Amino acid sequence: MFGLSELAIILIVVIAVIAVKKGPELTRTAGRSARILRAEARAAQDRPKPQVIQGEVLRPGTTGETEPGHGTR
């Protein structure tokens, strides 16, 4: 019967074999994800800040812009 140390060695070998097969794919995916995250962070910083106008009140869920074809109320 196998002991704990033999099972640990077998587990390490199996993990190494899987890492060799899937490693390049995983690193490519991680690189793409990092690039997308960095681009989104830059885009969030580049957005203009909303302007606050004294006395103007917006209802929750509105953007303050009128919809096409609808007038102001």
mmCIF file of the N, C-alpha and C atoms, coordinates in Angstrom:
data_MODEL
# 
_entry.id   MODEL 
# 
loop_
_atom_site.group_PDB 
_atom_site.id 
_atom_site.type_symbol 
_atom_site.label_atom_id 
_atom_site.label_alt_id 
_atom_site.label_comp_id 
_atom_site.label_asym_id 
_atom_site.label_entity_id 
_atom_site.label_seq_id 
_atom_site.pdbx_PDB_ins_code 
_atom_site.Cartn_x 
_atom_site.Cartn_y 
_atom_site.Cartn_z 
_atom_site.occupancy 
_atom_site.B_iso_or_equiv 
_atom_site.pdbx_formal_charge 
_atom_site.auth_seq_id 
_atom_site.auth_comp_id 
_atom_site.auth_asym_id 
_atom_site.auth_atom_id 
_atom_site.pdbx_PDB_model_num 
ATOM 1   N N  . MET A 1 1  ? 0.837   -1.173 0.000   1.00 0.00 ? 1  MET A N  1 
ATOM 2   C CA . MET A 1 1  ? 0.000   0.000  0.000   1.00 0.00 ? 1  MET A CA 1 
ATOM 3   C C  . MET A 1 1  ? 0.885   1.241  0.000   1.00 0.00 ? 1  MET A C  1 
ATOM 4   N N  . PHE A 1 2  ? 0.348   2.326  -0.535  1.00 0.00 ? 2  PHE A N  1 
ATOM 5   C CA . PHE A 1 2  ? 1.100   3.573  -0.599  1.00 0.00 ? 2  PHE A CA 1 
ATOM 6   C C  . PHE A 1 2  ? 0.994   4.322  0.716   1.00 0.00 ? 2  PHE A C  1 
ATOM 7   N N  . GLY A 1 3  ? 2.081   4.988  1.051   1.00 0.00 ? 3  GLY A N  1 
ATOM 8   C CA . GLY A 1 3  ? 2.081   5.848  2.231   1.00 0.00 ? 3  GLY A CA 1 
ATOM 9   C C  . GLY A 1 3  ? 1.794   7.282  1.822   1.00 0.00 ? 3  GLY A C  1 
ATOM 10  N N  . LEU A 1 4  ? 1.797   8.148  2.786   1.00 0.00 ? 4  LEU A N  1 
ATOM 11  C CA . LEU A 1 4  ? 1.495   9.552  2.529   1.00 0.00 ? 4  LEU A CA 1 
ATOM 12  C C  . LEU A 1 4  ? 2.572   10.211 1.670   1.00 0.00 ? 4  LEU A C  1 
ATOM 13  N N  . SER A 1 5  ? 3.823   9.867  1.886   1.00 0.00 ? 5  SER A N  1 
ATOM 14  C CA . SER A 1 5  ? 4.908   10.492 1.116   1.00 0.00 ? 5  SER A CA 1 
ATOM 15  C C  . SER A 1 5  ? 4.865   10.073 -0.353  1.00 0.00 ? 5  SER A C  1 
ATOM 16  N N  . GLU A 1 6  ? 4.516   8.802  -0.619  1.00 0.00 ? 6  GLU A N  1 
ATOM 17  C CA . GLU A 1 6  ? 4.418   8.352  -2.014  1.00 0.00 ? 6  GLU A CA 1 
ATOM 18  C C  . GLU A 1 6  ? 3.270   9.052  -2.734  1.00 0.00 ? 6  GLU A C  1 
ATOM 19  N N  . LEU A 1 7  ? 2.136   9.201  -2.044  1.00 0.00 ? 7  LEU A N  1 
ATOM 20  C CA . LEU A 1 7  ? 1.009   9.905  -2.652  1.00 0.00 ? 7  LEU A CA 1 
ATOM 21  C C  . LEU A 1 7  ? 1.343   11.371 -2.923  1.00 0.00 ? 7  LEU A C  1 
ATOM 22  N N  . ALA A 1 8  ? 2.095   11.986 -2.027  1.00 0.00 ? 8  ALA A N  1 
ATOM 23  C CA . ALA A 1 8  ? 2.508   13.375 -2.231  1.00 0.00 ? 8  ALA A CA 1 
ATOM 24  C C  . ALA A 1 8  ? 3.400   13.497 -3.458  1.00 0.00 ? 8  ALA A C  1 
ATOM 25  N N  . ILE A 1 9  ? 4.322   12.551 -3.645  1.00 0.00 ? 9  ILE A N  1 
ATOM 26  C CA . ILE A 1 9  ? 5.215   12.583 -4.817  1.00 0.00 ? 9  ILE A CA 1 
ATOM 27  C C  . ILE A 1 9  ? 4.407   12.393 -6.094  1.00 0.00 ? 9  ILE A C  1 
ATOM 28  N N  . ILE A 1 10 ? 3.468   11.467 -6.089  1.00 0.00 ? 10 ILE A N  1 
ATOM 29  C CA . ILE A 1 10 ? 2.629   11.241 -7.271  1.00 0.00 ? 10 ILE A CA 1 
ATOM 30  C C  . ILE A 1 10 ? 1.819   12.496 -7.579  1.00 0.00 ? 10 ILE A C  1 
ATOM 31  N N  . LEU A 1 11 ? 1.284   13.133 -6.566  1.00 0.00 ? 11 LEU A N  1 
ATOM 32  C CA . LEU A 1 11 ? 0.505   14.362 -6.757  1.00 0.00 ? 11 LEU A CA 1 
ATOM 33  C C  . LEU A 1 11 ? 1.368   15.468 -7.357  1.00 0.00 ? 11 LEU A C  1 
ATOM 34  N N  . ILE A 1 12 ? 2.588   15.597 -6.885  1.00 0.00 ? 12 ILE A N  1 
ATOM 35  C CA . ILE A 1 12 ? 3.506   16.618 -7.417  1.00 0.00 ? 12 ILE A CA 1 
ATOM 36  C C  . ILE A 1 12 ? 3.815   16.345 -8.884  1.00 0.00 ? 12 ILE A C  1 
ATOM 37  N N  . VAL A 1 13 ? 4.022   15.081 -9.242  1.00 0.00 ? 13 VAL A N  1 
ATOM 38  C CA . VAL A 1 13 ? 4.315   14.727 -10.641 1.00 0.00 ? 13 VAL A CA 1 
ATOM 39  C C  . VAL A 1 13 ? 3.105   15.034 -11.526 1.00 0.00 ? 13 VAL A C  1 
ATOM 40  N N  . VAL A 1 14 ? 1.913   14.699 -11.064 1.00 0.00 ? 14 VAL A N  1 
ATOM 41  C CA . VAL A 1 14 ? 0.696   14.971 -11.850 1.00 0.00 ? 14 VAL A CA 1 
ATOM 42  C C  . VAL A 1 14 ? 0.521   16.472 -12.048 1.00 0.00 ? 14 VAL A C  1 
ATOM 43  N N  . ILE A 1 15 ? 0.742   17.253 -11.007 1.00 0.00 ? 15 ILE A N  1 
ATOM 44  C CA . ILE A 1 15 ? 0.624   18.714 -11.118 1.00 0.00 ? 15 ILE A CA 1 
ATOM 45  C C  . ILE A 1 15 ? 1.658   19.259 -12.101 1.00 0.00 ? 15 ILE A C  1 
ATOM 46  N N  . ALA A 1 16 ? 2.878   18.716 -12.074 1.00 0.00 ? 16 ALA A N  1 
ATOM 47  C CA . ALA A 1 16 ? 3.922   19.173 -12.992 1.00 0.00 ? 16 ALA A CA 1 
ATOM 48  C C  . ALA A 1 16 ? 3.549   18.867 -14.442 1.00 0.00 ? 16 ALA A C  1 
ATOM 49  N N  . VAL A 1 17 ? 2.985   17.685 -14.696 1.00 0.00 ? 17 VAL A N  1 
ATOM 50  C CA . VAL A 1 17 ? 2.592   17.306 -16.064 1.00 0.00 ? 17 VAL A CA 1 
ATOM 51  C C  . VAL A 1 17 ? 1.474   18.216 -16.562 1.00 0.00 ? 17 VAL A C  1 
ATOM 52  N N  . ILE A 1 18 ? 0.503   18.482 -15.707 1.00 0.00 ? 18 ILE A N  1 
ATOM 53  C CA . ILE A 1 18 ? -0.603  19.365 -16.098 1.00 0.00 ? 18 ILE A CA 1 
ATOM 54  C C  . ILE A 1 18 ? -0.086  20.782 -16.339 1.00 0.00 ? 18 ILE A C  1 
ATOM 55  N N  . ALA A 1 19 ? 0.846   21.244 -15.502 1.00 0.00 ? 19 ALA A N  1 
ATOM 56  C CA . ALA A 1 19 ? 1.382   22.601 -15.648 1.00 0.00 ? 19 ALA A CA 1 
ATOM 57  C C  . ALA A 1 19 ? 2.125   22.749 -16.966 1.00 0.00 ? 19 ALA A C  1 
ATOM 58  N N  . VAL A 1 20 ? 2.825   21.700 -17.405 1.00 0.00 ? 20 VAL A N  1 
ATOM 59  C CA . VAL A 1 20 ? 3.555   21.767 -18.670 1.00 0.00 ? 20 VAL A CA 1 
ATOM 60  C C  . VAL A 1 20 ? 2.580   21.901 -19.833 1.00 0.00 ? 20 VAL A C  1 
ATOM 61  N N  . LYS A 1 21 ? 1.456   21.196 -19.751 1.00 0.00 ? 21 LYS A N  1 
ATOM 62  C CA . LYS A 1 21 ? 0.483   21.242 -20.851 1.00 0.00 ? 21 LYS A CA 1 
ATOM 63  C C  . LYS A 1 21 ? -0.313  22.540 -20.849 1.00 0.00 ? 21 LYS A C  1 
ATOM 64  N N  . LYS A 1 22 ? -0.767  22.980 -19.694 1.00 0.00 ? 22 LYS A N  1 
ATOM 65  C CA . LYS A 1 22 ? -1.663  24.130 -19.612 1.00 0.00 ? 22 LYS A CA 1 
ATOM 66  C C  . LYS A 1 22 ? -0.954  25.440 -19.262 1.00 0.00 ? 22 LYS A C  1 
ATOM 67  N N  . GLY A 1 23 ? 0.300   25.398 -18.914 1.00 0.00 ? 23 GLY A N  1 
ATOM 68  C CA . GLY A 1 23 ? 1.028   26.588 -18.474 1.00 0.00 ? 23 GLY A CA 1 
ATOM 69  C C  . GLY A 1 23 ? 1.023   27.734 -19.465 1.00 0.00 ? 23 GLY A C  1 
ATOM 70  N N  . PRO A 1 24 ? 1.420   27.487 -20.719 1.00 0.00 ? 24 PRO A N  1 
ATOM 71  C CA . PRO A 1 24 ? 1.437   28.600 -21.692 1.00 0.00 ? 24 PRO A CA 1 
ATOM 72  C C  . PRO A 1 24 ? 0.060   29.227 -21.906 1.00 0.00 ? 24 PRO A C  1 
ATOM 73  N N  . GLU A 1 25 ? -0.956  28.393 -21.943 1.00 0.00 ? 25 GLU A N  1 
ATOM 74  C CA . GLU A 1 25 ? -2.314  28.920 -22.126 1.00 0.00 ? 25 GLU A CA 1 
ATOM 75  C C  . GLU A 1 25 ? -2.736  29.769 -20.933 1.00 0.00 ? 25 GLU A C  1 
ATOM 76  N N  . LEU A 1 26 ? -2.417  29.314 -19.740 1.00 0.00 ? 26 LEU A N  1 
ATOM 77  C CA . LEU A 1 26 ? -2.773  30.072 -18.544 1.00 0.00 ? 26 LEU A CA 1 
ATOM 78  C C  . LEU A 1 26 ? -2.032  31.404 -18.474 1.00 0.00 ? 26 LEU A C  1 
ATOM 79  N N  . THR A 1 27 ? -0.752  31.419 -18.848 1.00 0.00 ? 27 THR A N  1 
ATOM 80  C CA . THR A 1 27 ? -0.007  32.680 -18.802 1.00 0.00 ? 27 THR A CA 1 
ATOM 81  C C  . THR A 1 27 ? -0.517  33.661 -19.854 1.00 0.00 ? 27 THR A C  1 
ATOM 82  N N  . ARG A 1 28 ? -0.880  33.151 -21.041 1.00 0.00 ? 28 ARG A N  1 
ATOM 83  C CA . ARG A 1 28 ? -1.456  34.033 -22.063 1.00 0.00 ? 28 ARG A CA 1 
ATOM 84  C C  . ARG A 1 28 ? -2.762  34.643 -21.580 1.00 0.00 ? 28 ARG A C  1 
ATOM 85  N N  . THR A 1 29 ? -3.603  33.825 -20.974 1.00 0.00 ? 29 THR A N  1 
ATOM 86  C CA . THR A 1 29 ? -4.885  34.311 -20.475 1.00 0.00 ? 29 THR A CA 1 
ATOM 87  C C  . THR A 1 29 ? -4.677  35.340 -19.371 1.00 0.00 ? 29 THR A C  1 
ATOM 88  N N  . ALA A 1 30 ? -3.720  35.092 -18.494 1.00 0.00 ? 30 ALA A N  1 
ATOM 89  C CA . ALA A 1 30 ? -3.441  36.050 -17.416 1.00 0.00 ? 30 ALA A CA 1 
ATOM 90  C C  . ALA A 1 30 ? -2.914  37.364 -17.994 1.00 0.00 ? 30 ALA A C  1 
ATOM 91  N N  . GLY A 1 31 ? -2.086  37.304 -19.020 1.00 0.00 ? 31 GLY A N  1 
ATOM 92  C CA . GLY A 1 31 ? -1.579  38.511 -19.663 1.00 0.00 ? 31 GLY A CA 1 
ATOM 93  C C  . GLY A 1 31 ? -2.685  39.328 -20.312 1.00 0.00 ? 31 GLY A C  1 
ATOM 94  N N  . ARG A 1 32 ? -3.583  38.633 -21.010 1.00 0.00 ? 32 ARG A N  1 
ATOM 95  C CA . ARG A 1 32 ? -4.718  39.337 -21.633 1.00 0.00 ? 32 ARG A CA 1 
ATOM 96  C C  . ARG A 1 32 ? -5.584  40.007 -20.575 1.00 0.00 ? 32 ARG A C  1 
ATOM 97  N N  . SER A 1 33 ? -5.845  39.273 -19.503 1.00 0.00 ? 33 SER A N  1 
ATOM 98  C CA . SER A 1 33 ? -6.677  39.834 -18.434 1.00 0.00 ? 33 SER A CA 1 
ATOM 99  C C  . SER A 1 33 ? -6.028  41.066 -17.817 1.00 0.00 ? 33 SER A C  1 
ATOM 100 N N  . ALA A 1 34 ? -4.710  41.017 -17.613 1.00 0.00 ? 34 ALA A N  1 
ATOM 101 C CA . ALA A 1 34 ? -4.005  42.160 -17.041 1.00 0.00 ? 34 ALA A CA 1 
ATOM 102 C C  . ALA A 1 34 ? -4.069  43.364 -17.983 1.00 0.00 ? 34 ALA A C  1 
ATOM 103 N N  . ARG A 1 35 ? -3.929  43.135 -19.289 1.00 0.00 ? 35 ARG A N  1 
ATOM 104 C CA . ARG A 1 35 ? -4.012  44.229 -20.259 1.00 0.00 ? 35 ARG A CA 1 
ATOM 105 C C  . ARG A 1 35 ? -5.403  44.851 -20.270 1.00 0.00 ? 35 ARG A C  1 
ATOM 106 N N  . ILE A 1 36 ? -6.434  44.022 -20.228 1.00 0.00 ? 36 ILE A N  1 
ATOM 107 C CA . ILE A 1 36 ? -7.804  44.541 -20.225 1.00 0.00 ? 36 ILE A CA 1 
ATOM 108 C C  . ILE A 1 36 ? -8.058  45.343 -18.963 1.00 0.00 ? 36 ILE A C  1 
ATOM 109 N N  . LEU A 1 37 ? -7.608  44.818 -17.823 1.00 0.00 ? 37 LEU A N  1 
ATOM 110 C CA . LEU A 1 37 ? -7.800  45.518 -16.555 1.00 0.00 ? 37 LEU A CA 1 
ATOM 111 C C  . LEU A 1 37 ? -7.096  46.871 -16.562 1.00 0.00 ? 37 LEU A C  1 
ATOM 112 N N  . ARG A 1 38 ? -5.884  46.911 -17.084 1.00 0.00 ? 38 ARG A N  1 
ATOM 113 C CA . ARG A 1 38 ? -5.127  48.163 -17.152 1.00 0.00 ? 38 ARG A CA 1 
ATOM 114 C C  . ARG A 1 38 ? -5.821  49.169 -18.067 1.00 0.00 ? 38 ARG A C  1 
ATOM 115 N N  . ALA A 1 39 ? -6.340  48.695 -19.207 1.00 0.00 ? 39 ALA A N  1 
ATOM 116 C CA . ALA A 1 39 ? -7.037  49.592 -20.136 1.00 0.00 ? 39 ALA A CA 1 
ATOM 117 C C  . ALA A 1 39 ? -8.315  50.139 -19.511 1.00 0.00 ? 39 ALA A C  1 
ATOM 118 N N  . GLU A 1 40 ? -9.038  49.296 -18.795 1.00 0.00 ? 40 GLU A N  1 
ATOM 119 C CA . GLU A 1 40 ? -10.263 49.759 -18.144 1.00 0.00 ? 40 GLU A CA 1 
ATOM 120 C C  . GLU A 1 40 ? -9.958  50.763 -17.038 1.00 0.00 ? 40 GLU A C  1 
ATOM 121 N N  . ALA A 1 41 ? -8.867  50.566 -16.320 1.00 0.00 ? 41 ALA A N  1 
ATOM 122 C CA . ALA A 1 41 ? -8.491  51.512 -15.263 1.00 0.00 ? 41 ALA A CA 1 
ATOM 123 C C  . ALA A 1 41 ? -8.139  52.863 -15.865 1.00 0.00 ? 41 ALA A C  1 
ATOM 124 N N  . ARG A 1 42 ? -7.431  52.852 -16.994 1.00 0.00 ? 42 ARG A N  1 
ATOM 125 C CA . ARG A 1 42 ? -7.100  54.118 -17.667 1.00 0.00 ? 42 ARG A CA 1 
ATOM 126 C C  . ARG A 1 42 ? -8.365  54.811 -18.169 1.00 0.00 ? 42 ARG A C  1 
ATOM 127 N N  . ALA A 1 43 ? -9.292  54.030 -18.729 1.00 0.00 ? 43 ALA A N  1 
ATOM 128 C CA . ALA A 1 43 ? -10.531 54.615 -19.252 1.00 0.00 ? 43 ALA A CA 1 
ATOM 129 C C  . ALA A 1 43 ? -11.356 55.225 -18.119 1.00 0.00 ? 43 ALA A C  1 
ATOM 130 N N  . ALA A 1 44 ? -11.342 54.586 -16.968 1.00 0.00 ? 44 ALA A N  1 
ATOM 131 C CA . ALA A 1 44 ? -12.096 55.126 -15.834 1.00 0.00 ? 44 ALA A CA 1 
ATOM 132 C C  . ALA A 1 44 ? -11.486 56.429 -15.343 1.00 0.00 ? 44 ALA A C  1 
ATOM 133 N N  . GLN A 1 45 ? -10.182 56.575 -15.431 1.00 0.00 ? 45 GLN A N  1 
ATOM 134 C CA . GLN A 1 45 ? -9.527  57.808 -15.010 1.00 0.00 ? 45 GLN A CA 1 
ATOM 135 C C  . GLN A 1 45 ? -9.752  58.928 -16.015 1.00 0.00 ? 45 GLN A C  1 
ATOM 136 N N  . ASP A 1 46 ? -9.919  58.585 -17.289 1.00 0.00 ? 46 ASP A N  1 
ATOM 137 C CA . ASP A 1 46 ? -10.074 59.590 -18.339 1.00 0.00 ? 46 ASP A CA 1 
ATOM 138 C C  . ASP A 1 46 ? -11.488 60.143 -18.434 1.00 0.00 ? 46 ASP A C  1 
ATOM 139 N N  . ARG A 1 47 ? -12.462 59.498 -17.787 1.00 0.00 ? 47 ARG A N  1 
ATOM 140 C CA . ARG A 1 47 ? -13.831 59.983 -17.849 1.00 0.00 ? 47 ARG A CA 1 
ATOM 141 C C  . ARG A 1 47 ? -13.941 61.339 -17.174 1.00 0.00 ? 47 ARG A C  1 
ATOM 142 N N  . PRO A 1 48 ? -14.694 62.245 -17.782 1.00 0.00 ? 48 PRO A N  1 
ATOM 143 C CA . PRO A 1 48 ? -14.883 63.552 -17.135 1.00 0.00 ? 48 PRO A CA 1 
ATOM 144 C C  . PRO A 1 48 ? -15.726 63.392 -15.871 1.00 0.00 ? 48 PRO A C  1 
ATOM 145 N N  . LYS A 1 49 ? -15.407 64.153 -14.887 1.00 0.00 ? 49 LYS A N  1 
ATOM 146 C CA . LYS A 1 49 ? -16.148 64.134 -13.630 1.00 0.00 ? 49 LYS A CA 1 
ATOM 147 C C  . LYS A 1 49 ? -17.471 64.853 -13.830 1.00 0.00 ? 49 LYS A C  1 
ATOM 148 N N  . PRO A 1 50 ? -18.544 64.388 -13.204 1.00 0.00 ? 50 PRO A N  1 
ATOM 149 C CA . PRO A 1 50 ? -19.831 65.081 -13.353 1.00 0.00 ? 50 PRO A CA 1 
ATOM 150 C C  . PRO A 1 50 ? -19.774 66.463 -12.727 1.00 0.00 ? 50 PRO A C  1 
ATOM 151 N N  . GLN A 1 51 ? -20.435 67.397 -13.392 1.00 0.00 ? 51 GLN A N  1 
ATOM 152 C CA . GLN A 1 51 ? -20.460 68.759 -12.874 1.00 0.00 ? 51 GLN A CA 1 
ATOM 153 C C  . GLN A 1 51 ? -21.637 68.915 -11.925 1.00 0.00 ? 51 GLN A C  1 
ATOM 154 N N  . VAL A 1 52 ? -21.413 69.596 -10.846 1.00 0.00 ? 52 VAL A N  1 
ATOM 155 C CA . VAL A 1 52 ? -22.463 69.842 -9.861  1.00 0.00 ? 52 VAL A CA 1 
ATOM 156 C C  . VAL A 1 52 ? -22.937 71.273 -10.043 1.00 0.00 ? 52 VAL A C  1 
ATOM 157 N N  . ILE A 1 53 ? -24.242 71.411 -10.250 1.00 0.00 ? 53 ILE A N  1 
ATOM 158 C CA . ILE A 1 53 ? -24.837 72.726 -10.418 1.00 0.00 ? 53 ILE A CA 1 
ATOM 159 C C  . ILE A 1 53 ? -25.708 72.979 -9.199  1.00 0.00 ? 53 ILE A C  1 
ATOM 160 N N  . GLN A 1 54 ? -25.462 74.096 -8.516  1.00 0.00 ? 54 GLN A N  1 
ATOM 161 C CA . GLN A 1 54 ? -26.210 74.422 -7.307  1.00 0.00 ? 54 GLN A CA 1 
ATOM 162 C C  . GLN A 1 54 ? -27.700 74.531 -7.632  1.00 0.00 ? 54 GLN A C  1 
ATOM 163 N N  . GLY A 1 55 ? -28.526 73.889 -6.817  1.00 0.00 ? 55 GLY A N  1 
ATOM 164 C CA . GLY A 1 55 ? -29.963 73.974 -6.984  1.00 0.00 ? 55 GLY A CA 1 
ATOM 165 C C  . GLY A 1 55 ? -30.540 72.935 -7.915  1.00 0.00 ? 55 GLY A C  1 
ATOM 166 N N  . GLU A 1 56 ? -29.722 72.187 -8.628  1.00 0.00 ? 56 GLU A N  1 
ATOM 167 C CA . GLU A 1 56 ? -30.231 71.172 -9.547  1.00 0.00 ? 56 GLU A CA 1 
ATOM 168 C C  . GLU A 1 56 ? -30.402 69.858 -8.781  1.00 0.00 ? 56 GLU A C  1 
ATOM 169 N N  . VAL A 1 57 ? -31.546 69.233 -8.950  1.00 0.00 ? 57 VAL A N  1 
ATOM 170 C CA . VAL A 1 57 ? -31.836 67.966 -8.270  1.00 0.00 ? 57 VAL A CA 1 
ATOM 171 C C  . VAL A 1 57 ? -32.177 66.925 -9.323  1.00 0.00 ? 57 VAL A C  1 
ATOM 172 N N  . LEU A 1 58 ? -31.520 65.803 -9.271  1.00 0.00 ? 58 LEU A N  1 
ATOM 173 C CA . LEU A 1 58 ? -31.801 64.703 -10.184 1.00 0.00 ? 58 LEU A CA 1 
ATOM 174 C C  . LEU A 1 58 ? -32.405 63.557 -9.401  1.00 0.00 ? 58 LEU A C  1 
ATOM 175 N N  . ARG A 1 59 ? -33.406 62.924 -10.004 1.00 0.00 ? 59 ARG A N  1 
ATOM 176 C CA . ARG A 1 59 ? -33.983 61.752 -9.377  1.00 0.00 ? 59 ARG A CA 1 
ATOM 177 C C  . ARG A 1 59 ? -33.015 60.580 -9.505  1.00 0.00 ? 59 ARG A C  1 
ATOM 178 N N  . PRO A 1 60 ? -32.992 59.671 -8.533  1.00 0.00 ? 60 PRO A N  1 
ATOM 179 C CA . PRO A 1 60 ? -32.112 58.495 -8.630  1.00 0.00 ? 60 PRO A CA 1 
ATOM 180 C C  . PRO A 1 60 ? -32.413 57.700 -9.884  1.00 0.00 ? 60 PRO A C  1 
ATOM 181 N N  . GLY A 1 61 ? -31.374 57.262 -10.562 1.00 0.00 ? 61 GLY A N  1 
ATOM 182 C CA . GLY A 1 61 ? -31.527 56.480 -11.774 1.00 0.00 ? 61 GLY A CA 1 
ATOM 183 C C  . GLY A 1 61 ? -31.588 57.301 -13.041 1.00 0.00 ? 61 GLY A C  1 
ATOM 184 N N  . THR A 1 62 ? -31.503 58.629 -12.937 1.00 0.00 ? 62 THR A N  1 
ATOM 185 C CA . THR A 1 62 ? -31.503 59.469 -14.135 1.00 0.00 ? 62 THR A CA 1 
ATOM 186 C C  . THR A 1 62 ? -30.105 60.004 -14.367 1.00 0.00 ? 62 THR A C  1 
ATOM 187 N N  . THR A 1 63 ? -29.841 60.323 -15.620 1.00 0.00 ? 63 THR A N  1 
ATOM 188 C CA . THR A 1 63 ? -28.519 60.842 -15.966 1.00 0.00 ? 63 THR A CA 1 
ATOM 189 C C  . THR A 1 63 ? -28.521 62.352 -16.114 1.00 0.00 ? 63 THR A C  1 
ATOM 190 N N  . GLY A 1 64 ? -29.687 62.937 -16.123 1.00 0.00 ? 64 GLY A N  1 
ATOM 191 C CA . GLY A 1 64 ? -29.758 64.382 -16.295 1.00 0.00 ? 64 GLY A CA 1 
ATOM 192 C C  . GLY A 1 64 ? -29.904 64.798 -17.737 1.00 0.00 ? 64 GLY A C  1 
ATOM 193 N N  . GLU A 1 65 ? -29.805 63.837 -18.662 1.00 0.00 ? 65 GLU A N  1 
ATOM 194 C CA . GLU A 1 65 ? -29.948 64.139 -20.077 1.00 0.00 ? 65 GLU A CA 1 
ATOM 195 C C  . GLU A 1 65 ? -31.365 63.771 -20.492 1.00 0.00 ? 65 GLU A C  1 
ATOM 196 N N  . THR A 1 66 ? -31.911 64.496 -21.456 1.00 0.00 ? 66 THR A N  1 
ATOM 197 C CA . THR A 1 66 ? -33.240 64.166 -21.932 1.00 0.00 ? 66 THR A CA 1 
ATOM 198 C C  . THR A 1 66 ? -33.123 63.048 -22.963 1.00 0.00 ? 66 THR A C  1 
ATOM 199 N N  . GLU A 1 67 ? -34.137 62.201 -23.011 1.00 0.00 ? 67 GLU A N  1 
ATOM 200 C CA . GLU A 1 67 ? -34.145 61.121 -23.978 1.00 0.00 ? 67 GLU A CA 1 
ATOM 201 C C  . GLU A 1 67 ? -34.535 61.668 -25.335 1.00 0.00 ? 67 GLU A C  1 
ATOM 202 N N  . PRO A 1 68 ? -34.045 61.090 -26.417 1.00 0.00 ? 68 PRO A N  1 
ATOM 203 C CA . PRO A 1 68 ? -34.431 61.559 -27.759 1.00 0.00 ? 68 PRO A CA 1 
ATOM 204 C C  . PRO A 1 68 ? -35.929 61.471 -27.948 1.00 0.00 ? 68 PRO A C  1 
ATOM 205 N N  . GLY A 1 69 ? -36.518 62.530 -28.422 1.00 0.00 ? 69 GLY A N  1 
ATOM 206 C CA . GLY A 1 69 ? -37.955 62.556 -28.683 1.00 0.00 ? 69 GLY A CA 1 
ATOM 207 C C  . GLY A 1 69 ? -38.777 62.954 -27.479 1.00 0.00 ? 69 GLY A C  1 
ATOM 208 N N  . HIS A 1 70 ? -38.161 63.167 -26.340 1.00 0.00 ? 70 HIS A N  1 
ATOM 209 C CA . HIS A 1 70 ? -38.880 63.566 -25.145 1.00 0.00 ? 70 HIS A CA 1 
ATOM 210 C C  . HIS A 1 70 ? -38.387 64.958 -24.714 1.00 0.00 ? 70 HIS A C  1 
ATOM 211 N N  . GLY A 1 71 ? -39.311 65.775 -24.340 1.00 0.00 ? 71 GLY A N  1 
ATOM 212 C CA . GLY A 1 71 ? -38.950 67.097 -23.847 1.00 0.00 ? 71 GLY A CA 1 
ATOM 213 C C  . GLY A 1 71 ? -38.663 67.046 -22.358 1.00 0.00 ? 71 GLY A C  1 
ATOM 214 N N  . THR A 1 72 ? -38.271 68.157 -21.822 1.00 0.00 ? 72 THR A N  1 
ATOM 215 C CA . THR A 1 72 ? -38.062 68.216 -20.373 1.00 0.00 ? 72 THR A CA 1 
ATOM 216 C C  . THR A 1 72 ? -39.400 68.390 -19.691 1.00 0.00 ? 72 THR A C  1 
ATOM 217 N N  . ARG A 1 73 ? -39.502 67.930 -18.459 1.00 0.00 ? 73 ARG A N  1 
ATOM 218 C CA . ARG A 1 73 ? -40.759 68.020 -17.722 1.00 0.00 ? 73 ARG A CA 1 
ATOM 219 C C  . ARG A 1 73 ? -40.759 69.181 -16.794 1.00 0.00 ? 73 ARG A C  1 
# 
